[in-house]
Amino acid sequence: MIIDDTPCALGEGPIWHPECQQFFWFDILNKRLHTVGKYWEFDEYVSAAGWVDKDTFLIASATQLFTFDVETEEETYVCGLESDNAVTRSNDGRADPQGGFWIGTMGFNAEEKAGAIYRYYRGELRRLFDNVTITNAICFAPCGAIAYYTDTIVGKLMATDLDADGWPTGKPRLIVDLSDEDFGIDGAVVDADGNIWNAQWGASRVAQYAPDGTFLQAVTFPASQTSCPAFGGADLKTLYCTSATEGMTSPAIDDGKTFAVPTTTTGQAEHRVIL
């Protein structure tokens, strides 16, 4: 089901807000935060968010993290995000079970290894991984002890163990290797059972993998460049997915649109960011 007919140049960062029971997503290249039937425009690229309270998001932009009140439209600066680097912008991100917010950066033109992955946690922004070309698939196991991420150019979904405060420990390990495929690992989310749902750019689908990387199933969508999934709805059984028209000379009628399909899977409620 198409939930919004507005085609996104680069749909990303879908999030079901568990307190207001509302779905939001971004169109990065058009500098917009969307909800069904409405959008907010910003002065620079915006890409991902975590919820702080019923009306407030922590949003990542090309140069900063800031809070945004969807009722008053008030913006409040939190910290810089590669604000001195004119090459990069924010990309994929998600809140973790400990209340931190992970956000990746990448070059405006996907410059090789220009990006990094950061974590904002209780007032501190710390760089976790660098030399990443296209940061994606940031998501977390329900237990709070494992984080996943990828560099889409490399095509390998990685896992890293987390300590009690949510900081990575040890060496990241390979979970899914799609480096030989002709599609890309894009955004991802983890369901309540710990299975990973990955949007695959160029494959028109979201694929489900077990925690050990075993392929389980795929849900197809009528858009080629599926970009990021999220679970939502009152029972968290609706699978949402954004898509993009970026780079297409002749997009199909449903490319760039945002979708929702019912599933028998229960997702995790999106975690709250603790500022």
C-alpha positions in Angstrom: 0.0 0.0 0.0 1.3 3.5 -0.9 0.8 5.7 2.1 1.9 8.9 0.4 1.9 9.8 -3.3 4.7 12.3 -3.0 7.8 10.9 -4.7 10.9 11.4 -2.7 14.2 12.1 -4.4 15.9 10.2 -1.5 13.4 8.8 1.0 15.2 7.8 4.3 15.0 7.7 8.1 11.5 6.3 8.5 10.3 6.3 12.2 7.1 5.3 13.9 6.7 7.5 16.9 5.4 5.3 19.7 3.9 8.1 21.8 2.0 10.0 19.2 1.3 6.8 17.1 2.4 8.6 13.9 4.7 7.7 11.0 7.4 10.1 9.9 10.2 9.9 7.2 12.7 12.2 5.4 13.4 13.2 1.8 17.0 14.0 2.2 17.6 15.8 -1.1 14.5 17.9 -0.8 15.4 18.8 2.8 12.1 17.7 4.2 10.6 15.8 7.2 7.3 14.1 6.1 4.3 12.7 7.8 1.2 11.6 5.9 -0.4 14.7 4.3 2.2 17.2 5.6 5.9 18.0 5.5 8.3 20.5 7.1 11.2 22.1 5.1 14.6 22.9 6.4 17.6 25.0 5.3 19.9 22.0 4.8 19.8 18.3 4.2 18.1 16.3 7.0 18.2 12.5 7.1 17.3 10.7 10.3 15.8 11.3 13.7 15.1 9.8 17.2 12.2 10.8 19.3 12.8 12.7 22.6 9.2 13.3 23.7 5.7 13.4 22.2 6.4 16.4 20.1 10.2 16.5 19.8 12.7 14.8 17.6 16.5 14.9 17.6 17.3 15.4 13.9 20.5 15.0 12.1 21.3 17.4 9.3 24.3 18.1 7.1 26.1 20.0 9.8 24.5 19.4 13.2 22.2 17.6 15.5 19.2 19.7 16.6 15.9 19.2 18.3 12.7 20.0 16.4 9.2 20.4 17.9 6.6 19.3 15.3 3.9 21.5 16.9 5.8 24.8 17.4 8.4 24.1 14.7 11.0 25.4 17.1 14.6 24.2 16.3 17.3 24.1 19.0 20.9 23.4 18.3 22.4 20.4 20.2 25.9 19.9 18.7 27.8 20.1 15.4 28.1 17.1 13.1 31.2 17.5 10.8 30.2 21.1 10.6 33.7 22.1 9.4 33.6 19.5 6.6 31.9 20.9 3.4 32.2 17.5 1.7 29.8 15.5 3.9 26.2 15.3 5.1 24.3 13.0 7.4 22.7 9.8 6.2 21.3 6.8 8.0 20.7 6.8 11.7 18.6 5.4 14.6 18.3 5.5 18.4 19.7 2.6 20.4 18.1 0.8 23.4 20.3 2.7 25.9 19.0 6.1 24.7 21.9 7.0 22.4 21.5 8.1 18.8 23.8 6.7 16.1 24.2 8.7 12.9 26.3 8.1 9.8 27.8 10.7 7.4 28.8 10.4 3.8 30.1 12.6 1.0 27.5 14.6 -0.9 28.8 12.8 -4.0 29.6 9.6 -2.2 33.3 10.4 -2.0 35.3 7.4 -1.2 35.8 6.8 2.6 34.7 10.4 3.4 32.0 9.3 6.0 31.9 8.1 9.5 29.5 6.7 12.1 28.9 8.6 15.3 27.0 8.1 18.5 25.4 10.9 20.6 24.8 9.8 24.2 23.9 12.1 27.1 25.6 15.2 25.7 28.6 13.5 24.1 29.1 13.0 20.3 31.8 10.3 19.7 33.1 9.0 16.4 32.9 5.2 16.4 33.9 4.1 12.9 35.6 6.1 10.1 36.6 5.6 6.4 33.1 4.7 5.4 31.8 5.7 2.0 28.0 5.2 2.4 26.8 4.7 6.0 23.7 2.5 6.2 21.8 -0.2 8.1 22.3 1.2 11.6 20.0 -0.9 13.8 20.1 -2.7 17.1 19.2 -6.1 18.6 16.4 -6.0 21.2 18.8 -7.1 24.0 20.8 -3.8 23.5 24.0 -5.8 23.2 24.5 -5.8 19.4 24.6 -3.0 16.8 24.5 -3.5 13.1 25.8 -1.2 10.3 27.2 -1.3 6.7 29.1 0.6 4.1 26.9 0.1 1.1 29.8 0.3 -1.3 31.5 -2.6 0.5 28.2 -4.6 0.7 28.8 -6.3 4.0 26.5 -6.1 7.0 28.6 -6.0 10.1 27.8 -6.5 13.8 29.5 -5.1 16.8 29.0 -5.9 20.5 28.0 -3.2 22.9 28.7 -2.6 26.6 26.1 -1.8 29.2 26.1 1.9 28.2 25.8 1.1 24.5 29.4 1.7 23.4 31.0 -0.7 20.9 33.5 -3.3 22.2 35.8 -5.6 20.4 36.1 -6.1 16.7 33.1 -5.9 14.3 32.2 -9.2 12.6 30.5 -10.1 9.3 26.9 -11.1 9.4 25.7 -10.9 5.8 28.0 -10.7 2.7 26.2 -9.2 -0.4 29.4 -7.8 -1.9 28.9 -9.9 -5.1 25.3 -8.8 -5.7 24.2 -6.2 -8.1 22.1 -4.4 -5.5 23.1 -2.5 -2.3 22.6 -3.0 1.4 20.7 0.1 2.5 18.7 0.9 5.7 17.8 -1.8 8.2 15.7 -2.4 11.3 15.6 -5.3 13.8 12.3 -6.9 14.8 11.3 -8.0 18.3 12.7 -11.5 17.7 16.1 -10.1 16.7 15.8 -10.7 13.0 17.2 -8.1 10.7 15.1 -6.5 7.9 17.3 -4.8 5.2 16.1 -2.6 2.4 18.1 -3.5 -0.7 18.7 -0.6 -3.2 18.1 -1.8 -6.7 16.3 -5.0 -5.7 12.8 -3.6 -5.0 12.7 -5.4 -1.7 13.2 -5.6 2.1 15.0 -8.9 3.0 14.7 -10.6 6.4 17.8 -12.3 7.9 18.2 -14.3 11.1 20.7 -13.0 13.7 23.3 -15.4 12.3 22.8 -14.0 8.7 20.6 -16.7 7.4 18.2 -15.4 4.7 14.6 -16.0 5.8 12.3 -14.1 3.3 11.9 -11.0 1.3 9.0 -8.5 0.9 8.8 -6.9 -2.5 7.7 -3.3 -3.3 6.8 -1.6 -6.6 9.9 0.7 -6.4 13.4 -0.2 -7.5 15.4 1.8 -5.0 14.0 0.7 -1.7 16.0 2.6 0.9 14.9 2.0 4.6 12.3 0.0 6.5 10.6 0.6 9.9 8.0 -1.2 11.9 4.9 0.7 13.1 1.2 0.7 13.6 -0.6 0.2 17.0 0.6 -3.5 17.1 4.0 -2.8 15.4 3.2 -5.3 12.7 3.2 -2.9 9.8 6.3 -2.8 7.7 7.0 0.7 6.2 9.6 1.3 3.5 10.9 4.4 1.9 12.3 4.6 -1.7 14.1 7.1 -3.9 14.2 8.4 -7.5 17.8 9.7 -7.1 19.8 9.0 -10.2 16.9 7.8 -12.3 16.3 9.3 -15.7 12.8 7.8 -16.1 11.4 6.8 -12.8 8.5 4.4 -12.8 5.2 5.6 -11.4 5.8 4.3 -7.9 9.5 5.0 -7.6 10.3 7.4 -4.7 7.0 6.7 -2.9 6.6 5.5 0.7 4.9 2.1 1.4 3.3 0.1 4.2 2.4 -3.6 4.2 0.9 -5.7 7.0 3.1 -8.6 8.4 2.9 -11.3 11.0 6.1 -10.0 12.5 6.2 -7.7 15.5 8.8 -4.9 15.4 10.5 -3.1 18.2 9.2 0.2 19.4 11.6 2.9 18.4 13.8 3.8 21.3 13.7 7.2 23.0 16.8 9.5 22.8 18.0 10.7 26.2 19.6 14.1 25.6 
